[in-house]
Amino acid sequence: MKKYLVIFGMVCFLSSCSFFREEIYDPDYNYIADHVVIIEKSPWHVVYEYSNIRIDEIAPVAAIYCANRGDRQAVLYDIKLQPDNRRRATFVCDELPSS
């Protein structure tokens, strides 16, 4: 009985270790391009209109946009629901904090 308890404990321990793997998010740019439209852009902000996609899937694209505009970071400013149930997200390109 003690042997089975030790084996069960080891199995539980090893299976719990697998939950702590860090997954790298790789955006599917083709899917994003099919579901997102740029409404407005400037060096200081960008507005995306989207449907059938989550905001956290659009955020890496906004981060790339702002990084290319003077090494800035993208900050979500607001999200507005449109009458046709599409959403508009405004990202502001903010200065990176100095270290």
PLY file of the C-alpha trace (Angstrom):
ply
format ascii 1.0
element vertex 99
property float x
property float y
property float z
element edge 98
property int vertex1
property int vertex2
end_header
0.00 0.00 0.00
2.84 2.35 0.83
4.40 1.64 -2.57
1.18 2.65 -4.37
0.96 5.83 -2.31
4.52 6.79 -3.29
3.81 6.08 -6.98
0.56 8.07 -6.82
2.41 10.95 -5.17
5.09 10.94 -7.86
2.49 10.89 -10.64
0.66 13.83 -9.07
3.90 15.76 -8.66
5.06 15.16 -12.23
1.67 16.02 -13.69
1.54 19.27 -11.72
4.93 20.29 -13.12
3.54 20.18 -16.63
1.09 23.01 -15.82
3.91 25.48 -15.30
5.20 25.45 -18.85
5.28 28.90 -20.37
3.57 29.05 -23.73
4.73 31.60 -26.26
1.85 33.42 -27.96
2.30 33.53 -31.71
-0.43 35.68 -33.29
-2.12 34.42 -36.43
-1.70 37.53 -38.57
-3.87 36.19 -41.40
-6.79 35.68 -39.00
-6.26 39.15 -37.52
-6.12 40.72 -40.98
-9.46 39.11 -41.85
-11.21 40.44 -38.73
-9.60 43.83 -38.05
-9.75 47.14 -39.94
-7.63 50.21 -39.17
-10.03 53.14 -38.82
-7.61 55.89 -37.86
-3.89 56.15 -37.26
-1.31 58.71 -36.33
2.14 58.61 -34.70
0.41 58.92 -31.31
-2.52 56.50 -31.60
-4.24 53.83 -33.70
-7.93 52.84 -33.82
-8.93 49.31 -34.83
-12.45 48.11 -35.63
-12.98 44.41 -35.11
-15.47 41.59 -34.65
-15.18 37.87 -33.88
-11.75 38.38 -32.31
-10.56 39.20 -28.80
-8.79 42.41 -27.83
-5.80 40.47 -26.50
-5.25 39.14 -30.03
-5.13 42.68 -31.42
-2.82 44.08 -28.73
0.41 42.57 -30.19
-0.35 44.24 -33.52
-0.85 47.58 -31.76
2.41 47.02 -29.88
4.27 46.51 -33.16
2.61 49.62 -34.63
3.65 51.80 -31.69
7.15 50.32 -31.50
7.68 51.33 -35.12
6.61 54.90 -34.28
9.56 55.94 -32.16
10.02 52.95 -29.84
6.79 53.52 -27.92
4.49 51.12 -26.10
0.82 50.55 -26.93
-1.65 51.34 -24.15
-5.34 50.48 -24.52
-7.24 53.75 -24.14
-10.87 52.68 -24.72
-13.22 50.27 -26.45
-16.51 51.44 -27.94
-19.35 49.24 -29.16
-20.70 50.26 -32.57
-24.39 49.92 -33.59
-23.56 46.92 -35.81
-21.96 45.12 -32.81
-18.44 45.74 -34.04
-16.03 47.22 -31.55
-13.50 50.04 -31.91
-10.39 49.92 -29.78
-8.12 52.91 -29.41
-4.49 52.31 -28.51
-2.31 55.24 -27.48
1.40 55.10 -28.26
3.02 56.10 -24.99
6.67 56.77 -24.18
8.51 53.85 -22.68
9.43 54.42 -19.03
13.10 55.24 -18.60
15.08 52.80 -16.52
0 1
1 2
2 3
3 4
4 5
5 6
6 7
7 8
8 9
9 10
10 11
11 12
12 13
13 14
14 15
15 16
16 17
17 18
18 19
19 20
20 21
21 22
22 23
23 24
24 25
25 26
26 27
27 28
28 29
29 30
30 31
31 32
32 33
33 34
34 35
35 36
36 37
37 38
38 39
39 40
40 41
41 42
42 43
43 44
44 45
45 46
46 47
47 48
48 49
49 50
50 51
51 52
52 53
53 54
54 55
55 56
56 57
57 58
58 59
59 60
60 61
61 62
62 63
63 64
64 65
65 66
66 67
67 68
68 69
69 70
70 71
71 72
72 73
73 74
74 75
75 76
76 77
77 78
78 79
79 80
80 81
81 82
82 83
83 84
84 85
85 86
86 87
87 88
88 89
89 90
90 91
91 92
92 93
93 94
94 95
95 96
96 97
97 98
